[in-house]
Amino acid sequence: MNETRTTCPYCGVGCGVVVSVEGEKVSVRGDERHPANFGRLCVKGSALGETTGLQGRLLHPVVDGQDVEWPQALSAAGERLREIIDTWGPQAVAFYASGQLLTEDYYAANKLMKGFIGAANIDTNSRLCMSSAVVGYKRAFGEDLVPCSYEDVENSDLVVL
Ligand code: SF4
């Protein structure tokens, strides 16, 4: 069995996970040595192993139901985007990007939308993911901050959710 220590990719808690590969079977458990989670995982992290299968994944670019090479797929996407913008204007398109993009990826996506397409219609899952927490923190504590670690919860006499 091959084991790798890594980080859950889903949210900013950054839980440590141990990924085990045995033949084609991939399983994931919490990393007991990791300071963010001490072996625990939420339901999303616990199900990470189930996301590694190839069943149901799109493995090649497909245009109109046909497998194509990447250059053809990119041209088709670019042409359609151009067509929409020429017909309806830049406000007719929007990007909904991943919350897991790196800073450089965000820059490239924002540059494309704001610098080249000419609209400000870009947002990411990060806003939805954190907006409820931000509202809660502001109401409870007066500002947006992450107020405690998991150890604080264990040492608390009372936890209000
Ligand atoms: S296991 Fe859950 S809490 Fe931990 S990083 Fe992943 S999504 Fe976030």
Backbone and ligand atoms as CSV (ligand in chain L), in Angstrom:
chain,resi,resn,atom,element,x,y,z
A,1,MET,N,N,0.848,-1.202,0.000
A,1,MET,CA,C,0.000,0.000,0.000
A,1,MET,C,C,0.884,1.252,0.000
A,2,ASN,N,N,0.470,2.221,-0.809
A,2,ASN,CA,C,1.224,3.465,-0.941
A,2,ASN,C,C,0.476,4.583,-0.206
A,3,GLU,N,N,1.111,5.244,0.771
A,3,GLU,CA,C,0.438,6.307,1.540
A,3,GLU,C,C,1.104,7.657,1.323
A,4,THR,N,N,0.263,8.687,1.137
A,4,THR,CA,C,0.787,10.039,0.959
A,4,THR,C,C,0.081,10.988,1.912
A,5,ARG,N,N,0.843,11.816,2.609
A,5,ARG,CA,C,0.245,12.845,3.482
A,5,ARG,C,C,0.072,14.110,2.646
A,6,THR,N,N,-1.151,14.659,2.662
A,6,THR,CA,C,-1.406,15.868,1.886
A,6,THR,C,C,-2.513,16.668,2.575
A,7,THR,N,N,-3.094,17.633,1.837
A,7,THR,CA,C,-4.073,18.547,2.435
A,7,THR,C,C,-5.402,18.420,1.703
A,8,CYS,N,N,-6.497,18.447,2.441
A,8,CYS,CA,C,-7.824,18.434,1.810
A,8,CYS,C,C,-7.960,19.696,0.939
A,9,PRO,N,N,-8.441,19.551,-0.295
A,9,PRO,CA,C,-8.474,20.702,-1.201
A,9,PRO,C,C,-9.715,21.569,-1.065
A,10,TYR,N,N,-10.652,21.221,-0.182
A,10,TYR,CA,C,-11.960,21.860,-0.253
A,10,TYR,C,C,-12.069,23.228,0.411
A,11,CYS,N,N,-11.588,23.382,1.642
A,11,CYS,CA,C,-11.836,24.691,2.270
A,11,CYS,C,C,-10.617,25.184,3.017
A,12,GLY,N,N,-10.730,26.389,3.545
A,12,GLY,CA,C,-9.597,27.068,4.153
A,12,GLY,C,C,-9.139,26.485,5.472
A,13,VAL,N,N,-9.864,25.530,6.055
A,13,VAL,CA,C,-9.394,24.902,7.287
A,13,VAL,C,C,-8.079,24.169,7.006
A,14,GLY,N,N,-7.989,23.588,5.814
A,14,GLY,CA,C,-6.736,22.942,5.402
A,14,GLY,C,C,-6.412,21.682,6.177
A,15,CYS,N,N,-7.387,20.826,6.401
A,15,CYS,CA,C,-7.160,19.593,7.165
A,15,CYS,C,C,-6.114,18.702,6.492
A,16,GLY,N,N,-5.316,18.059,7.310
A,16,GLY,CA,C,-4.350,17.094,6.795
A,16,GLY,C,C,-5.034,15.764,6.525
A,17,VAL,N,N,-4.712,15.163,5.404
A,17,VAL,CA,C,-5.282,13.854,5.063
A,17,VAL,C,C,-4.166,12.887,4.682
A,18,VAL,N,N,-4.441,11.623,4.897
A,18,VAL,CA,C,-3.533,10.574,4.444
A,18,VAL,C,C,-4.251,9.811,3.346
A,19,VAL,N,N,-3.660,9.801,2.168
A,19,VAL,CA,C,-4.273,9.129,1.019
A,19,VAL,C,C,-3.590,7.779,0.831
A,20,SER,N,N,-4.371,6.720,0.844
A,20,SER,CA,C,-3.819,5.372,0.654
A,20,SER,C,C,-4.263,4.827,-0.690
A,21,VAL,N,N,-3.310,4.280,-1.423
A,21,VAL,CA,C,-3.632,3.685,-2.730
A,21,VAL,C,C,-3.247,2.222,-2.694
A,22,GLU,N,N,-4.230,1.373,-2.951
A,22,GLU,CA,C,-3.989,-0.063,-2.994
A,22,GLU,C,C,-4.602,-0.575,-4.279
A,23,GLY,N,N,-3.793,-0.896,-5.252
A,23,GLY,CA,C,-4.321,-1.256,-6.569
A,23,GLY,C,C,-5.056,-0.062,-7.136
A,24,GLU,N,N,-6.345,-0.256,-7.450
A,24,GLU,CA,C,-7.137,0.861,-7.999
A,24,GLU,C,C,-7.958,1.552,-6.915
A,25,LYS,N,N,-7.836,1.063,-5.674
A,25,LYS,CA,C,-8.665,1.603,-4.591
A,25,LYS,C,C,-7.931,2.745,-3.886
A,26,VAL,N,N,-8.600,3.891,-3.825
A,26,VAL,CA,C,-8.034,5.057,-3.144
A,26,VAL,C,C,-8.888,5.347,-1.921
A,27,SER,N,N,-8.272,5.432,-0.754
A,27,SER,CA,C,-9.036,5.805,0.433
A,27,SER,C,C,-8.325,6.941,1.159
A,28,VAL,N,N,-9.115,7.717,1.883
A,28,VAL,CA,C,-8.590,8.914,2.539
A,28,VAL,C,C,-9.016,8.896,4.003
A,29,ARG,N,N,-8.078,9.215,4.898
A,29,ARG,CA,C,-8.437,9.361,6.311
A,29,ARG,C,C,-7.761,10.624,6.851
A,30,GLY,N,N,-8.232,11.108,7.969
A,30,GLY,CA,C,-7.640,12.286,8.573
A,30,GLY,C,C,-6.238,11.986,9.070
A,31,ASP,N,N,-5.353,12.966,8.981
A,31,ASP,CA,C,-3.971,12.820,9.432
A,31,ASP,C,C,-3.903,13.144,10.928
A,32,GLU,N,N,-3.658,12.137,11.753
A,32,GLU,CA,C,-3.638,12.316,13.211
A,32,GLU,C,C,-2.552,13.299,13.632
A,33,ARG,N,N,-1.497,13.440,12.812
A,33,ARG,CA,C,-0.364,14.307,13.191
A,33,ARG,C,C,-0.559,15.746,12.734
A,34,HIS,N,N,-1.635,16.016,11.975
A,34,HIS,CA,C,-1.793,17.359,11.405
A,34,HIS,C,C,-2.431,18.317,12.428
A,35,PRO,N,N,-1.821,19.504,12.645
A,35,PRO,CA,C,-2.324,20.404,13.690
A,35,PRO,C,C,-3.683,21.038,13.393
A,36,ALA,N,N,-4.135,21.036,12.139
A,36,ALA,CA,C,-5.429,21.663,11.822
A,36,ALA,C,C,-6.595,20.769,12.217
A,37,ASN,N,N,-6.416,19.453,12.207
A,37,ASN,CA,C,-7.583,18.576,12.430
A,37,ASN,C,C,-7.316,17.369,13.309
A,38,PHE,N,N,-6.033,17.092,13.620
A,38,PHE,CA,C,-5.697,15.957,14.491
A,38,PHE,C,C,-6.469,14.690,14.119
A,39,GLY,N,N,-6.534,14.401,12.839
A,39,GLY,CA,C,-7.142,13.145,12.393
A,39,GLY,C,C,-8.610,13.240,12.031
A,40,ARG,N,N,-9.270,14.350,12.410
A,40,ARG,CA,C,-10.709,14.443,12.105
A,40,ARG,C,C,-10.937,15.063,10.728
A,41,LEU,N,N,-12.054,14.690,10.103
A,41,LEU,CA,C,-12.443,15.274,8.810
A,41,LEU,C,C,-13.946,15.520,8.826
A,42,CYS,N,N,-14.385,16.554,8.143
A,42,CYS,CA,C,-15.822,16.757,7.995
A,42,CYS,C,C,-16.329,15.806,6.904
A,43,VAL,N,N,-17.611,15.866,6.620
A,43,VAL,CA,C,-18.195,14.903,5.681
A,43,VAL,C,C,-17.618,15.061,4.267
A,44,LYS,N,N,-17.281,16.296,3.897
A,44,LYS,CA,C,-16.709,16.490,2.554
A,44,LYS,C,C,-15.325,15.847,2.463
A,45,GLY,N,N,-14.497,16.123,3.461
A,45,GLY,CA,C,-13.154,15.548,3.466
A,45,GLY,C,C,-13.195,14.031,3.572
A,46,SER,N,N,-14.137,13.506,4.370
A,46,SER,CA,C,-14.240,12.052,4.541
A,46,SER,C,C,-14.561,11.350,3.231
A,47,ALA,N,N,-15.259,12.047,2.330
A,47,ALA,CA,C,-15.688,11.423,1.070
A,47,ALA,C,C,-14.694,11.672,-0.068
A,48,LEU,N,N,-13.527,12.242,0.245
A,48,LEU,CA,C,-12.567,12.563,-0.827
A,48,LEU,C,C,-12.200,11.346,-1.678
A,49,GLY,N,N,-12.023,10.199,-1.039
A,49,GLY,CA,C,-11.616,9.005,-1.774
A,49,GLY,C,C,-12.603,8.636,-2.869
A,50,GLU,N,N,-13.893,8.918,-2.602
A,50,GLU,CA,C,-14.931,8.556,-3.574
A,50,GLU,C,C,-14.893,9.433,-4.823
A,51,THR,N,N,-14.153,10.532,-4.772
A,51,THR,CA,C,-14.124,11.438,-5.929
A,51,THR,C,C,-12.994,11.099,-6.898
A,52,THR,N,N,-12.210,10.069,-6.589
A,52,THR,CA,C,-11.032,9.820,-7.419
A,52,THR,C,C,-11.285,8.877,-8.590
A,53,GLY,N,N,-12.455,8.249,-8.651
A,53,GLY,CA,C,-12.734,7.325,-9.752
A,53,GLY,C,C,-12.881,8.038,-11.090
A,54,LEU,N,N,-12.686,7.298,-12.150
A,54,LEU,CA,C,-12.795,7.896,-13.492
A,54,LEU,C,C,-14.209,7.808,-14.061
A,55,GLN,N,N,-15.089,7.010,-13.389
A,55,GLN,CA,C,-16.442,6.841,-13.919
A,55,GLN,C,C,-17.156,8.193,-13.959
A,56,GLY,N,N,-17.773,8.496,-15.093
A,56,GLY,CA,C,-18.563,9.709,-15.203
A,56,GLY,C,C,-17.738,10.962,-15.453
A,57,ARG,N,N,-16.423,10.816,-15.514
A,57,ARG,CA,C,-15.608,12.016,-15.769
A,57,ARG,C,C,-15.444,12.268,-17.269
A,58,LEU,N,N,-15.362,13.549,-17.608
A,58,LEU,CA,C,-15.095,13.918,-18.989
A,58,LEU,C,C,-13.575,13.915,-19.164
A,59,LEU,N,N,-13.063,12.946,-19.908
A,59,LEU,CA,C,-11.609,12.789,-20.002
A,59,LEU,C,C,-11.004,13.438,-21.245
A,60,HIS,N,N,-11.856,13.754,-22.239
A,60,HIS,CA,C,-11.361,14.402,-23.463
A,60,HIS,C,C,-12.301,15.543,-23.793
A,61,PRO,N,N,-11.821,16.552,-24.518
A,61,PRO,CA,C,-12.741,17.594,-24.975
A,61,PRO,C,C,-13.786,17.006,-25.918
A,62,VAL,N,N,-15.018,17.464,-25.787
A,62,VAL,CA,C,-16.107,16.998,-26.649
A,62,VAL,C,C,-16.832,18.219,-27.206
A,63,VAL,N,N,-17.010,18.268,-28.514
A,63,VAL,CA,C,-17.771,19.352,-29.144
A,63,VAL,C,C,-18.893,18.720,-29.954
A,64,ASP,N,N,-20.114,19.130,-29.679
A,64,ASP,CA,C,-21.284,18.586,-30.360
A,64,ASP,C,C,-21.281,17.057,-30.334
A,65,GLY,N,N,-20.934,16.484,-29.196
A,65,GLY,CA,C,-20.989,15.041,-29.041
A,65,GLY,C,C,-19.799,14.287,-29.623
A,66,GLN,N,N,-18.852,14.988,-30.233
A,66,GLN,CA,C,-17.695,14.324,-30.845
A,66,GLN,C,C,-16.427,14.607,-30.034
A,67,ASP,N,N,-15.598,13.567,-29.810
A,67,ASP,CA,C,-14.293,13.790,-29.194
A,67,ASP,C,C,-13.433,14.616,-30.139
A,68,VAL,N,N,-12.793,15.666,-29.604
A,68,VAL,CA,C,-11.928,16.509,-30.447
A,68,VAL,C,C,-10.628,16.777,-29.707
A,69,GLU,N,N,-9.660,17.334,-30.409
A,69,GLU,CA,C,-8.398,17.728,-29.778
A,69,GLU,C,C,-8.619,19.061,-29.063
A,70,TRP,N,N,-7.713,19.360,-28.101
A,70,TRP,CA,C,-7.853,20.590,-27.318
A,70,TRP,C,C,-7.904,21.870,-28.166
A,71,PRO,N,N,-7.015,22.018,-29.183
A,71,PRO,CA,C,-7.064,23.263,-29.963
A,71,PRO,C,C,-8.440,23.497,-30.594
A,72,GLN,N,N,-9.058,22.407,-31.080
A,72,GLN,CA,C,-10.389,22.525,-31.700
A,72,GLN,C,C,-11.440,22.914,-30.665
A,73,ALA,N,N,-11.327,22.316,-29.472
A,73,ALA,CA,C,-12.292,22.631,-28.407
A,73,ALA,C,C,-12.147,24.085,-27.964
A,74,LEU,N,N,-10.913,24.537,-27.817
A,74,LEU,CA,C,-10.685,25.920,-27.386
A,74,LEU,C,C,-11.171,26.906,-28.445
A,75,SER,N,N,-10.934,26.574,-29.728
A,75,SER,CA,C,-11.420,27.444,-30.807
A,75,SER,C,C,-12.935,27.518,-30.781
A,76,ALA,N,N,-13.587,26.362,-30.590
A,76,ALA,CA,C,-15.057,26.343,-30.573
A,76,ALA,C,C,-15.579,27.196,-29.427
A,77,ALA,N,N,-14.982,27.066,-28.239
A,77,ALA,CA,C,-15.433,27.861,-27.081
A,77,ALA,C,C,-15.198,29.349,-27.339
A,78,GLY,N,N,-14.019,29.681,-27.901
A,78,GLY,CA,C,-13.699,31.081,-28.197
A,78,GLY,C,C,-14.645,31.680,-29.224
A,79,GLU,N,N,-14.941,30.906,-30.267
A,79,GLU,CA,C,-15.844,31.408,-31.327
A,79,GLU,C,C,-17.248,31.670,-30.787
A,80,ARG,N,N,-17.745,30.741,-29.958
A,80,ARG,CA,C,-19.091,30.917,-29.390
A,80,ARG,C,C,-19.140,32.133,-28.477
A,81,LEU,N,N,-18.078,32.307,-27.682
A,81,LEU,CA,C,-18.015,33.444,-26.770
A,81,LEU,C,C,-18.000,34.750,-27.581
A,82,ARG,N,N,-17.192,34.762,-28.624
A,82,ARG,CA,C,-17.087,35.932,-29.504
A,82,ARG,C,C,-18.453,36.271,-30.108
A,83,GLU,N,N,-19.150,35.215,-30.571
A,83,GLU,CA,C,-20.465,35.363,-31.196
A,83,GLU,C,C,-21.459,36.015,-30.226
A,84,ILE,N,N,-21.453,35.534,-28.980
A,84,ILE,CA,C,-22.372,36.070,-27.961
A,84,ILE,C,C,-22.054,37.534,-27.679
A,85,ILE,N,N,-20.755,37.842,-27.512
A,85,ILE,CA,C,-20.361,39.221,-27.192
A,85,ILE,C,C,-20.679,40.156,-28.370
A,86,ASP,N,N,-20.408,39.693,-29.599
A,86,ASP,CA,C,-20.693,40.530,-30.774
A,86,ASP,C,C,-22.197,40.793,-30.903
A,87,THR,N,N,-23.007,39.807,-30.581
A,87,THR,CA,C,-24.454,39.942,-30.734
A,87,THR,C,C,-25.095,40.718,-29.595
A,88,TRP,N,N,-24.686,40.400,-28.357
A,88,TRP,CA,C,-25.398,40.931,-27.187
A,88,TRP,C,C,-24.578,41.880,-26.317
A,89,GLY,N,N,-23.289,42.002,-26.609
A,89,GLY,CA,C,-22.437,42.880,-25.807
A,89,GLY,C,C,-21.768,42.148,-24.652
A,90,PRO,N,N,-20.741,42.803,-24.039
A,90,PRO,CA,C,-19.956,42.166,-22.982
A,90,PRO,C,C,-20.779,41.794,-21.747
A,91,GLN,N,N,-21.880,42.536,-21.506
A,91,GLN,CA,C,-22.684,42.231,-20.314
A,91,GLN,C,C,-23.436,40.913,-20.434
A,92,ALA,N,N,-23.406,40.320,-21.625
A,92,ALA,CA,C,-24.150,39.071,-21.825
A,92,ALA,C,C,-23.383,37.852,-21.323
A,93,VAL,N,N,-22.135,38.038,-20.881
A,93,VAL,CA,C,-21.376,36.879,-20.405
A,93,VAL,C,C,-20.906,37.107,-18.973
A,94,ALA,N,N,-20.731,36.006,-18.269
A,94,ALA,CA,C,-20.242,36.064,-16.890
A,94,ALA,C,C,-19.394,34.829,-16.615
A,95,PHE,N,N,-18.453,34.966,-15.713
A,95,PHE,CA,C,-17.647,33.818,-15.278
A,95,PHE,C,C,-17.988,33.500,-13.829
A,96,TYR,N,N,-18.282,32.249,-13.572
A,96,TYR,CA,C,-18.415,31.795,-12.189
A,96,TYR,C,C,-17.253,30.842,-11.949
A,97,ALA,N,N,-16.255,31.295,-11.211
A,97,ALA,CA,C,-15.003,30.543,-11.098
A,97,ALA,C,C,-14.943,29.748,-9.792
A,98,SER,N,N,-13.956,28.887,-9.727
A,98,SER,CA,C,-13.789,28.033,-8.549
A,98,SER,C,C,-13.247,28.822,-7.364
A,99,GLY,N,N,-13.617,28.387,-6.181
A,99,GLY,CA,C,-13.043,28.972,-4.974
A,99,GLY,C,C,-11.638,28.455,-4.711
A,100,GLN,N,N,-11.186,27.490,-5.477
A,100,GLN,CA,C,-9.868,26.881,-5.235
A,100,GLN,C,C,-8.802,27.409,-6.187
A,101,LEU,N,N,-9.122,28.448,-6.968
A,101,LEU,CA,C,-8.100,28.973,-7.878
A,101,LEU,C,C,-6.959,29.606,-7.090
A,102,LEU,N,N,-5.763,29.548,-7.651
A,102,LEU,CA,C,-4.624,30.231,-7.045
A,102,LEU,C,C,-4.648,31.695,-7.474
A,103,THR,N,N,-3.856,32.529,-6.787
A,103,THR,CA,C,-3.853,33.966,-7.066
A,103,THR,C,C,-3.589,34.245,-8.544
A,104,GLU,N,N,-2.648,33.513,-9.119
A,104,GLU,CA,C,-2.299,33.742,-10.530
A,104,GLU,C,C,-3.474,33.374,-11.444
A,105,ASP,N,N,-4.211,32.310,-11.082
A,105,ASP,CA,C,-5.369,31.910,-11.884
A,105,ASP,C,C,-6.468,32.975,-11.809
A,106,TYR,N,N,-6.688,33.509,-10.579
A,106,TYR,CA,C,-7.685,34.577,-10.414
A,106,TYR,C,C,-7.307,35.779,-11.278
A,107,TYR,N,N,-6.006,36.092,-11.271
A,107,TYR,CA,C,-5.541,37.233,-12.051
A,107,TYR,C,C,-5.859,37.029,-13.528
A,108,ALA,N,N,-5.532,35.835,-14.046
A,108,ALA,CA,C,-5.757,35.567,-15.476
A,108,ALA,C,C,-7.250,35.636,-15.807
A,109,ALA,N,N,-8.101,35.062,-14.954
A,109,ALA,CA,C,-9.546,35.065,-15.220
A,109,ALA,C,C,-10.107,36.483,-15.149
A,110,ASN,N,N,-9.654,37.262,-14.151
A,110,ASN,CA,C,-10.116,38.648,-14.025
A,110,ASN,C,C,-9.632,39.502,-15.191
A,111,LYS,N,N,-8.395,39.264,-15.606
A,111,LYS,CA,C,-7.837,40.023,-16.732
A,111,LYS,C,C,-8.649,39.749,-17.997
A,112,LEU,N,N,-9.000,38.476,-18.207
A,112,LEU,CA,C,-9.783,38.119,-19.387
A,112,LEU,C,C,-11.138,38.817,-19.354
A,113,MET,N,N,-11.834,38.727,-18.196
A,113,MET,CA,C,-13.171,39.316,-18.119
A,113,MET,C,C,-13.118,40.844,-18.167
A,114,LYS,N,N,-12.300,41.446,-17.285
A,114,LYS,CA,C,-12.323,42.914,-17.157
A,114,LYS,C,C,-11.466,43.607,-18.215
A,115,GLY,N,N,-10.318,43.014,-18.537
A,115,GLY,CA,C,-9.400,43.680,-19.460
A,115,GLY,C,C,-9.710,43.428,-20.919
A,116,PHE,N,N,-10.200,42.243,-21.242
A,116,PHE,CA,C,-10.407,41.909,-22.656
A,116,PHE,C,C,-11.885,41.892,-23.052
A,117,ILE,N,N,-12.723,41.236,-22.237
A,117,ILE,CA,C,-14.148,41.185,-22.580
A,117,ILE,C,C,-14.803,42.529,-22.288
A,118,GLY,N,N,-14.398,43.167,-21.174
A,118,GLY,CA,C,-14.899,44.511,-20.896
A,118,GLY,C,C,-16.124,44.555,-20.000
A,119,ALA,N,N,-16.275,43.575,-19.124
A,119,ALA,CA,C,-17.357,43.595,-18.136
A,119,ALA,C,C,-16.761,43.193,-16.783
A,120,ALA,N,N,-17.543,43.388,-15.745
A,120,ALA,CA,C,-17.039,43.030,-14.406
A,120,ALA,C,C,-17.756,41.800,-13.874
A,121,ASN,N,N,-18.320,41.006,-14.786
A,121,ASN,CA,C,-19.157,39.879,-14.366
A,121,ASN,C,C,-18.325,38.647,-14.019
A,122,ILE,N,N,-17.598,38.727,-12.932
A,122,ILE,CA,C,-16.832,37.555,-12.499
A,122,ILE,C,C,-16.910,37.446,-10.984
A,123,ASP,N,N,-17.207,36.260,-10.534
A,123,ASP,CA,C,-17.197,35.995,-9.100
A,123,ASP,C,C,-16.851,34.521,-8.915
A,124,THR,N,N,-16.618,34.146,-7.676
A,124,THR,CA,C,-16.220,32.762,-7.430
A,124,THR,C,C,-17.052,32.170,-6.305
A,125,ASN,N,N,-16.894,30.876,-6.160
A,125,ASN,CA,C,-17.564,30.162,-5.090
A,125,ASN,C,C,-17.135,30.678,-3.710
A,126,SER,N,N,-15.961,31.319,-3.639
A,126,SER,CA,C,-15.471,31.807,-2.340
A,126,SER,C,C,-16.480,32.731,-1.676
A,127,ARG,N,N,-17.160,33.547,-2.485
A,127,ARG,CA,C,-18.104,34.497,-1.900
A,127,ARG,C,C,-19.288,33.767,-1.241
A,128,LEU,N,N,-19.838,32.782,-1.968
A,128,LEU,CA,C,-20.944,32.032,-1.386
A,128,LEU,C,C,-20.484,31.240,-0.167
A,129,CYS,N,N,-19.298,30.665,-0.287
A,129,CYS,CA,C,-18.767,29.791,0.752
A,129,CYS,C,C,-18.605,30.561,2.060
A,130,MET,N,N,-18.115,31.804,1.990
A,130,MET,CA,C,-17.769,32.537,3.198
A,130,MET,C,C,-18.781,33.589,3.615
A,131,SER,N,N,-19.742,33.947,2.735
A,131,SER,CA,C,-20.593,35.088,3.057
A,131,SER,C,C,-21.425,34.857,4.310
A,132,SER,N,N,-21.930,33.637,4.500
A,132,SER,CA,C,-22.734,33.377,5.697
A,132,SER,C,C,-21.870,33.470,6.950
A,133,ALA,N,N,-20.639,32.981,6.865
A,133,ALA,CA,C,-19.733,33.054,8.014
A,133,ALA,C,C,-19.403,34.513,8.340
A,134,VAL,N,N,-19.154,35.310,7.295
A,134,VAL,CA,C,-18.813,36.721,7.502
A,134,VAL,C,C,-19.963,37.445,8.199
A,135,VAL,N,N,-21.190,37.207,7.743
A,135,VAL,CA,C,-22.346,37.854,8.369
A,135,VAL,C,C,-22.442,37.435,9.832
A,136,GLY,N,N,-22.249,36.144,10.095
A,136,GLY,CA,C,-22.310,35.644,11.470
A,136,GLY,C,C,-21.237,36.266,12.353
A,137,TYR,N,N,-20.002,36.324,11.846
A,137,TYR,CA,C,-18.905,36.910,12.628
A,137,TYR,C,C,-19.174,38.383,12.922
A,138,LYS,N,N,-19.665,39.108,11.907
A,138,LYS,CA,C,-19.898,40.542,12.091
A,138,LYS,C,C,-20.985,40.781,13.132
A,139,ARG,N,N,-22.060,39.977,13.054
A,139,ARG,CA,C,-23.135,40.159,14.035
A,139,ARG,C,C,-22.674,39.764,15.433
A,140,ALA,N,N,-21.901,38.687,15.521
A,140,ALA,CA,C,-21.523,38.178,16.839
A,140,ALA,C,C,-20.353,38.946,17.448
A,141,PHE,N,N,-19.369,39.290,16.621
A,141,PHE,CA,C,-18.130,39.848,17.165
A,141,PHE,C,C,-17.808,41.248,16.657
A,142,GLY,N,N,-18.612,41.762,15.728
A,142,GLY,CA,C,-18.386,43.123,15.236
A,142,GLY,C,C,-17.424,43.196,14.080
A,143,GLU,N,N,-16.742,42.128,13.733
A,143,GLU,CA,C,-15.861,42.137,12.567
A,143,GLU,C,C,-15.706,40.722,12.013
A,144,ASP,N,N,-15.161,40.667,10.800
A,144,ASP,CA,C,-15.001,39.391,10.128
A,144,ASP,C,C,-13.660,38.780,10.514
A,145,LEU,N,N,-13.685,37.790,11.356
A,145,LEU,CA,C,-12.446,37.103,11.703
A,145,LEU,C,C,-12.786,35.676,12.121
A,146,VAL,N,N,-11.803,34.824,12.022
A,146,VAL,CA,C,-12.001,33.457,12.481
A,146,VAL,C,C,-11.557,33.420,13.931
A,147,PRO,N,N,-12.485,33.240,14.852
A,147,PRO,CA,C,-12.185,33.539,16.240
A,147,PRO,C,C,-11.531,32.452,17.073
A,148,CYS,N,N,-11.484,31.211,16.619
A,148,CYS,CA,C,-10.929,30.202,17.538
A,148,CYS,C,C,-10.366,29.021,16.761
A,149,SER,N,N,-9.686,28.162,17.482
A,149,SER,CA,C,-9.203,26.917,16.891
A,149,SER,C,C,-10.075,25.780,17.418
A,150,TYR,N,N,-9.918,24.586,16.847
A,150,TYR,CA,C,-10.711,23.451,17.326
A,150,TYR,C,C,-10.434,23.144,18.796
A,151,GLU,N,N,-9.186,23.398,19.242
A,151,GLU,CA,C,-8.869,23.123,20.655
A,151,GLU,C,C,-9.699,23.999,21.585
A,152,ASP,N,N,-9.995,25.256,21.152
A,152,ASP,CA,C,-10.836,26.124,21.979
A,152,ASP,C,C,-12.204,25.494,22.201
A,153,VAL,N,N,-12.725,24.816,21.177
A,153,VAL,CA,C,-14.039,24.186,21.305
A,153,VAL,C,C,-13.995,23.097,22.375
A,154,GLU,N,N,-12.948,22.287,22.335
A,154,GLU,CA,C,-12.831,21.208,23.327
A,154,GLU,C,C,-12.691,21.749,24.738
A,155,ASN,N,N,-12.082,22.926,24.884
A,155,ASN,CA,C,-11.850,23.495,26.215
A,155,ASN,C,C,-12.976,24.420,26.666
A,156,SER,N,N,-14.055,24.507,25.876
A,156,SER,CA,C,-15.143,25.430,26.203
A,156,SER,C,C,-16.182,24.767,27.101
A,157,ASP,N,N,-16.777,25.563,27.990
A,157,ASP,CA,C,-17.894,25.071,28.797
A,157,ASP,C,C,-19.208,25.231,28.040
A,158,LEU,N,N,-19.268,26.221,27.159
A,158,LEU,CA,C,-20.500,26.490,26.421
A,158,LEU,C,C,-20.145,26.893,24.994
A,159,VAL,N,N,-20.797,26.274,24.013
A,159,VAL,CA,C,-20.597,26.635,22.610
A,159,VAL,C,C,-21.944,27.046,22.035
A,160,VAL,N,N,-22.031,28.241,21.468
A,160,VAL,CA,C,-23.271,28.728,20.865
A,160,VAL,C,C,-23.128,28.651,19.355
A,161,LEU,N,N,-24.030,27.930,18.709
A,161,LEU,CA,C,-24.001,27.843,17.239
A,161,LEU,C,C,-25.164,28.649,16.684
L,1,SF4,S1,S,-12.028,18.063,5.754
L,1,SF4,FE1,FE,-13.726,19.521,5.740
L,1,SF4,S2,S,-13.107,21.124,7.200
L,1,SF4,FE2,FE,-11.260,19.969,6.637
L,1,SF4,S3,S,-10.357,21.128,4.899
L,1,SF4,FE3,FE,-11.672,19.500,4.051
L,1,SF4,S4,S,-13.643,20.503,3.722
L,1,SF4,FE4,FE,-12.494,21.792,5.118
